[in-house]
Amino acid sequence: MFATTLAKLWSDEAGVVISAELVLVLTVTVIAMVVGLSEVAVAVNTELNDVSNAIGHLDQSYSFTGFKAFSDYKCKSFVNGTSFKDRTDDCDLNTSCELVCGAPKYATYEGGH
């Protein structure tokens, strides 16, 4: 009985068209998902680049004045003032991080014209 059922399933071609259509639909779906996920990856990287630019542009400069405290004409406590000036460095400018692929800034042409 198992052999006859297996022979019937082997010779049955009713589901061939449906499985071929299913393979085609799944192939197109997978290709669309790959393209979509690559665009999501570019968008996430661009947004993270914007966040890093915002953090890089924070000014961390500070300063405070010192003070002295006297008691009976004697110096009881003394604290110097200090300051720090945050200068722009290479990480703050972020000019070398191009994430989105596109045409080069300066097109080079090979040829005599």
N, C-alpha and C positions, 0 to 999 in steps of 0.2 A: 504494500500500500504506500509506503514512504517513497519507493522508487517511482511509482506512477505519478504521485503528486509532484515530485522533483522534476520528472520529465515534462509534466504539464507546465510548470513554472518556467522551465528552461526554454520551452518552445513558445511561450506566450510573449507577444510583442505589443501588447496593448499599452503598456506604460512607457515605451521607448520615447515617444514624442514628449510626454510630460516630463520625463527625467532630463531630456535634452533641453527643454525650455527652462527647467529648474537650474540646470548648470549655467545656462546663458544668463539668467536673471541674477544668480548668485555671483557670477563673475563680474557683471556690471556693478552690482552692489559693493563688492569688495574693492573694485577700482575707485568707485566714488568715495568710499570710506577712507581709502589711503590718501586721496587728494584732499578731502575735507580735513583729515587729521593733520596733514602737513600744513595746511593753511592755519589751523588752530595753533600749531606749534610756532609758526611765524608770528602770529598775533600775540601769543603769550610772551615770546622773546622780546617783541617790540615794546610791550607794556612793561616788562621787567627792566628793559633798557631805560624807559622813561622814569621809572621809579629810581633807578640808580643815578640818573642825571639829577633828579630832584634832591636826592640825598647828598650828592656831590656839590650841589649849589648852596647847601646850608652853610651859613657863616658861623663859625665857632669861635669868633673873637670874643675876648672878655677883658675886663679890667676892673680893679677895685682899689680904693685908696686905703692907705694904712691909718693907724690911729695910735695915740699914746694916752696913757692914763697916769695921772700923778696923784700922789697922796703925801701931804706935808712936804711939798716941793721935791719929792723924790719920784723917780719914774717907777710906777708900779707894774705897768705892762706896756709892751710895745710890739706892734705888728707892721711889717713893711707892706706897702702896696705892691701890686704886680699887674702885669697885663700880658696878653697874648694876641697877636695879630695873625689871623688865618689868611695865608696867601694862597693864590690859585696855583694848583699843581697839575700834572698831566692827567690824573684821575678825574679831576673836576671838569675838565674840558670835554673829554670823551669824544674826540674827533676821529679816532681810529676805529671805532666800533660800528661798522655798517652791517646791519643784520639782514636787511631786505635786499635781495638780489635785483639788479636792474642794469641799466646802461651805465657804462663807466663815465666818470666825470669828464674826461678828456678822451674823445674818440680818436683812435689811431687808424689811419688809412694806409693800406699797403698798395702802392701803385704810383704811377707817375703823374696823376692828375690832382 
